[in-house]
Amino acid sequence: MTTQAKEVARALGFDRDKYLALQSQHIQARREQFGGKLYLEFGGKLFDDMHASRVLPGFSPDSKIAMLETMKDDIEVVIVVSARDLARNKVRADLGIPYEVDVLRLIDELRGYGLLVGSVVITHISEDSAQARAFRRKLGRLGVKVYRHYMIKGYPNDASFILSEGGFGKNEYIETSRDLILVTAPGPGSGKMATCLSQLYHDHQRGIASGYAKFETFPIWNLPLDHPVNIAYEAATADLDDVNMIDPFHLAAYGEQRVNYNRDVEIFPVLNLLFERLYGSSPYKSPTDMGVNMAGMCISDDAVCQEASRQEIVRRYYKALVVEKRDQLEPVISDRIALSMSKVGVRSSDRAVVGPALAVEKRTKGPAAAIELPDGTVVTGKTSALLGACSAMLLNALKVLAGIDDSVTLLAPETIEPIKSLKTQHLGSRNPRLHTDEVLIALAVGATTDPRARSALDQLKNLAGCDVHTSVILGSVDEGVFRNLGVHVTSEPVYQRKNLYHKE
């Protein structure tokens, strides 16, 4: 990355305060449009949108929830989870937890922000949904209301059957007590839209006025199709076959080019027909009309967001390579993201921490790691008898941030040796080197008596948002530590050892 690009990447490109105000106003206007209940389908991450915070510097991970807090007295949250995802124990990739666990986490987190979580809906239920039944019982014991929505033959194309007692009519009606119903889920494909439409059908049967809108941050409808922010979204969803495209319905209706994505464009004719059957006419002329996203109006520095998005595409590329290596998959996803890289004119080597990490590996003949600090300084770490490469890099970075000379030893031998003995003699580990979590524990112990260790430990907060690259695939422990620190990690798709089994 050039010096100029580094400066751009560290700047802010998104006006969070403007976003909070403008987004709240737009949602309120949409509520007034329908004059009754509004079912707001909420795509993407609700309060930990790390992707948005990476490609729109200044968009904090909690920006959406902060906006919703301004209208929390009107909001009721419905969480949707698919029986199909429960059956295959689908895992949320960014947190490494199953969807079933994430539903419980979402409930706790949302309640912690003072939001009312009214119920959970289990969708796509079939006759043999054993996991769905078990999860329903579990939620019931925890005092959570649960509703069942079923697989509908012919969905979404057979509008006549869908809008009948055998279609949406078979679904259990979700009882709600407020007028702004936020419908969210652990991940894509959970059935959020169908849940909203089912409610519209049941409300219509009951004579209740209600409407539907969609809150999807990406792609950003008022940015060009080939804008790096939108291409970064394609890279992030390469495994879903999502493709950005010009909204043909919007172009036909208004003569304006707006960006949407293939799934919404494909479903819009059916959705429009459903609206016409329910209301006599559709409130929308295009899928773009359905959206309430104002993020594109709040970009304060386009160059900053473009560079941040290019870097995110490279991260996604490395992540895909590692997944394909771990699961012995063909390079389908990485090839798609490589195409995205070519669209924005970036290469994998354009990640500032890649070259230094590989240079240390070449010199030492062992695993290595590099981190780029907030001021652009790149710090490396190598493998030694005491420390793994990431552990060494972490200590070196904390020294630099704290202004501690590199010759200073932060971890006393009397602290390290008991940890090594515990691992090798009692816990059956063949690797005596300290992982990042063990290094941090040892540093915390040392901080009780050593002011320099305390000073280094105080710098952990300054690692959030830093980029790291490692020359080998990380284990789950180091991955988890970096995730908790808010560090963006990529790795070469190479295992440290040529074993057939690799402990995650």
N, C-alpha and C positions, 0 to 999 in steps of 0.2 A: 504494500500500500504506500502511496506517495505521502510526503509530509503534509501536503495540502489536504489529502483525503483523510489523514489522521485528525487534522484539526476539525474538519467538517463532521467526522464521526463522533467527536466528543461534544459537539455543540447540541443545543436543543432545536428541534424542528417542529414542535407541536405545542399549541397553546392550550394547556389543560383547563384553565379557568374559563376560557371562551367555550370550550367543548362542554363543560358541565352546564353552563347557562343555556347555550344554544340547543343542546340535546334535550334538556328538560322542557324547554319551550315547545320544541317540535313534537314531542310525545304528547304534551298537553293539548296541542292543536289537533292531533289525530284523535284523541279521546273525544274532543268536542265535535269532530266530524261525524261520529257515530251516535253520540248522545246517549249511550248506554254502557254496557260492559265492553271493554276492549281486551281482546286476547292478543298479547304481544309475544310473538315467538322470538325467543332470544337465542341467536346463534353464537357460536364461539364461547370463549371462557368468560364467566361472569365477573369474578373478582380476582382472578390471577391470570390475566391475559398477557402472558410473557411475550407472545409473538408481536402483539400490537406495541408493547413497550420497546421492543427491539427495533422495529421498522419505523416507528414514529417517536423518536427520542423526545421525551417530555410527556408522553402518554404513560402515566404510571400504571402498574398492574391493577390497581384498585380504582381506576378512573370511572369505570362503569358503575361500580357499587356506590361510589361517592355521589354520582349523579342520581342514582335511584334512592339514596338516603334522603334527598331533598323532597321526595314525594312518598316516603315510606308509609305514611298513614293511609294512603290510597291503594297500596300494592298488596296483592296476595300472590305468593309464589307456588306454582305447581311444578314438581320435578318429574320428568319423564325418563323411564328406563325401559329398554327393549328386552323382552323375554329371550330373544335370540342372543343378545349380548351377555345376559346372565348365564345362558346355557353353555356358552363357550368361554365363560370366565374372562371376558374381554378386559384388557388392562389399559388404563389411561397412561399413555406413553410418557408424558411430561412429569408425572408424579410416581409412576411405577406401582399404582394400586389398582385393583379390580374395580369395575364400575359399581358393583354392589357396595363396596367400601366407600367409594366416592359419593354415592347417594347419601350415606350417613354423614360424611364429611361436609357435603353441601348443606345439609339441614342444619348442622351445628354452626357452620360459618355464617349462614344467612341469618339465623336466629341471633347470632352474636352481633350482627349489625342492626338488630332491631326490626328485621323484616319478618312478616308473617308467612310461614310455610304451611299452606293449608293441607296439602296432600301429596302423595306420590301416585303416579299412574304407571302401571306396567302394561306396555303395549305389545303388539305382535304375539298375543297369547294364542297358542294352539292347544289341542286336546292333551298333548303329552308334555306340557310345560312344567316339569317337575321342579326345576330350579325356581321358576316364577312362583309356584305355590309355596315353596319353602321360604322365599324371600318375603312373600306377602305375610306369612305367619310371623316371621321375625319382626317386620315393621309393626304389625298389629300388637305384638307384645311390648313394643317400645312406645306404644301410644300414638302411632302415626296412621292417619287415614290412608287407605289404599284403594284405588279403583282399577278395574280391569278393562282393557281395550283389546279387541280381538283381531286376528288376521281377517281381512275382508277380501273375498274372492273378487278379482277384477279391479282392485285398487291400483292406480288411481283412474283408470280409463272408463270403467262402466259406471257413469254418473247416476243412471237410473237405479241401479242396485245399491250403490253406495248411499244414496239418499233415500233409504228405505228402512223398514224395521229389521231386515236381515243384514243391513250394512251398518251405518253409524247407529241405527236404532238399537243394535245389539250391545253396543258399548255402554258401560255404566256411566251415568251422568255425574259429572264432578260438581259437587255442591260447593259454591264459593260465597263468601260473605262481603267481598269488596268488588269494585268496578274495574280496576286495572289488574288484570291477571297476567302475570309474567310466567311464561312457560319455558323452562330451561331443562338441560339434560347434561349428563357427564360427557357426552361426545356426539358426533354426527351420526345420522341414521337411526336415531332413537324413536322417531315418530312424533316429533313436536308439532309439525304442521298438521298432520292427521288428527292429533289431539285437539288442536284449536278448531279445525273444521268440524269435528264431531260435536264439540260444544256449541258451535254456531247452529248446527242441525237441531240439537236438543233444545237450545234456547228458542229457536224458531217454533218448534212444536209447542213450547210453553208460552209463547207470546212475549218473550223477553227480547228487547232490543240489544244487539251486540254486533261487534265488528272485529276485524282481524288486521294486524299489521305485523311487519317483520323488522327486527333489529339485528342486522348482520353487518359487522364492521367491514368485512372484506368480501369481494373486491370493492374498492371505493368507487362509487358510481360516477363521480364527477372528475376522476383522474383518467388520463388516456389509457387505452387498452395495454399499451406497451410500457407503461410507467413502471419503474422498478418496484414500487410498493405493491402494485397489483400482480406483477410477475412473482414476487416473493410469496404471495398468497398461493399462487399455482404450485410453487415449490413445496410449500407447507402441506398442501393437500394432494400431492402427487399420487399418494396411495389410494385416493378416493376417485381418481379419474376426473376431478374437477377441472374445468377449462373456462377461462375467462372469455367473454365474447360480447360483442355489441348487442344490446337488447333490441331485437328486430321489432318488437311490438311498440317500444317507445319511439323508435325511429319512424315507424309508420304513422303513429298517432300524433307526434309533435314535430317531426323533422329534426330531432336532436339526437346526437350520439351519446348514449349512456352505457356504462359497463355493468354487466351482470355476469352470472355464471351459468353453465349449461343446465344444471339441475332445475333451477328456478325458471329458466326460459322454457325448458321442456314440459314442466308441469303447469305452466301458466294457462294454456288453453283449457285444460281440465278444471283448474281452479276457477277460472272465469265462468265456466259453465255451471259449476257448483254455486257460485254466487248468484248467477242469473236464476237458477232454479229456486234458490232460497229467498231472494229479495226481489226478483223480477228484473233487476238490472245489476250490473257489476259496478262497484265503486272505483275500480281500477282499470286503466287502459294498458298497463304494462306491469311486468314484475318489478321494475324500478319504482313505480308508483307505490307499491306495497311497503317499501322500505322507509325507515325513519332515521337512518344513519347520517349524522352530521360531521363525521370525522374529517372528511375532505375539506370542509369549510374552515377547519381549525389548524391546517398546516401553516406554520409561520415561516419556515425555511425549507423550501422544496429540495435544495441541494443536499441538506443534511439528511432528509428522509430518503433521498435516492441512494446516497452512499451507505446508509444504515441498511437499506434493503438489499443492496448488492452483497454486503457482508452476511446478511441472514441467509441468502441463497447459497452461499458457500458453506455455511454451517449445515444447512439442510442436506447438502450434497455429501458431506462427510458422515453425517448421521445415517443417511441411506446406505452408504458403503458399509458401515459397521453393522447395521441390521442385516444386510444381505450376507455378510461374512458369518455372523453369528448363526443365522438360520439357514445357511447354505442355499440361498436363493439366487435366481438369475438376476442380472443387473438391470432389471426393468425400471425400478423407481429411480435409481441413480442416473440412468440414461436420460430419463425425463427431466431430472433436475439439471443435468449437464446441458440440456437444450436451453433451459431457462438461463443458465449461466452465460451461454453464448448470446442470448438475446440482449443481455445487459452489459456484455463486454467485460466479463470478469472470469478469472481463472482460479483454480483451487489454491495456487501459490500466492494469490493476492491477499491472503489472510496473513496479517503481520507476524503471527506467532508460529506459523508453519515452518518457515525457513530456519529460524533459530533452533527450534526443537529438533529438526532433522539434522542440523549441523552438529549439535551436541551428541546425538546418537551416533553419527558417523565417526566422530572423534573418540568417543568413549567405548564404542562397540556394545552399548547397553541402552535400555529404555531411557528416554529423556522427555522433558516437558518444558514448556515456555508459557509465560503469562505476560500480557501487555497491561501495565498499570495505567491509572487514569491520566497521567501526564505523558503517556506514549512510551515510557521506558519499558523495555522488554527484559524480563528476568528469567533465567533458565534454571533447571535442576537436573541432576544426573543421578543414576542409581549407584548406591554405595553399599557397604556391608551393613550399615545401620539404617539407612533410609531408602525408601523407594523414590523414584524420580519426582512424583507429584509431591511427596512429603518434603523433599529437599527444596523444590521450587517454591512451595508454600512458605517455608521458613525464610528462604532468601527474599521473597517478596515482602514479607512482613518486616524484615530487617530494613529493606530499602525504604518502605513507607514510614518506619519509625525513626529513620536516620541513624541506625545502628551499624557500626562498621562490620564488614563481612567477616573479619577475623574473629569476632565475638561468638562464643559457643552459647547458644540459648538453652540447649537441653543438657543438663548435667548427667554424666554417666550413671550416677546413683539413681537417677530417675528413669533412664532408659533400660538399664539392665533388668530390673524387676519385671518390666513389661515384656522384654524379650524372653525371659525365663518362663513367664506365665504362658506365653504363646506356644513355645516349643516343648516345654516339659509337661504342661498340664492341659492345654487346649488342643494338642495334636497338630499344630501348624508346622509346616515344613519351611515356611518363610519367616525368618527372624526379623526381617526389615519392618519398620514401623509404617503403617498406613497413615493416611491423612487424619483420620479420627483419633488414632493413638498419639500422633504428634501433637494435636491440639489439646488432648487430655494432659499429656506430659507438660506442655507449655503452660496450661492452666495451673497445674500443680506447682511448677517453678515460679509462677507469677506471685505466689503467696509470700515469697521471700526475696525474689530478684526483681527489682524495678524495671530492668531492661526487658525481661520476659513479659512483665505486665504491660509495658509500653507496646511491645510487639502484638500482644493479644488484643490491645485496644484498636489496632489497625484493621481487624477483620472486617469491620463495617465498610471499609473503603475498597474491599474487593468486589462488592456488588457491581455487576455490569462489566467486569473485566473479561477479556477473552483468554482462553487457555487452549493449547494444542499439545497432545501427547503422541509419542511415536508408536505407542501400542494401545490396544483396546483396554479401557479401564474396567476394573471389577466394580461390583455394585456398591461397595462401601465408599470408594473414592467418588464414584458418580453421585451418590447421595450427599456426601459432604459438600461437593461443589454446587450441587443443586440448592442445598440449604443456604449456602453463602451467596447465591445469586450470580455465580460465575458461569459464563457461557463456554462449554467445553466441546471441543472436537477431537477426534482421534484418527490416526491412520488405521485402516482396516487390517490390522496385523495383531496376532496374539503374541504375547511374550514367550510362551512356550508352545512347542509343537505337539501338544497333547490332543487326544480326541475329545476329552471331556474338559470343559473349562468352567470352574465355579464362578457363578455370577455374583 
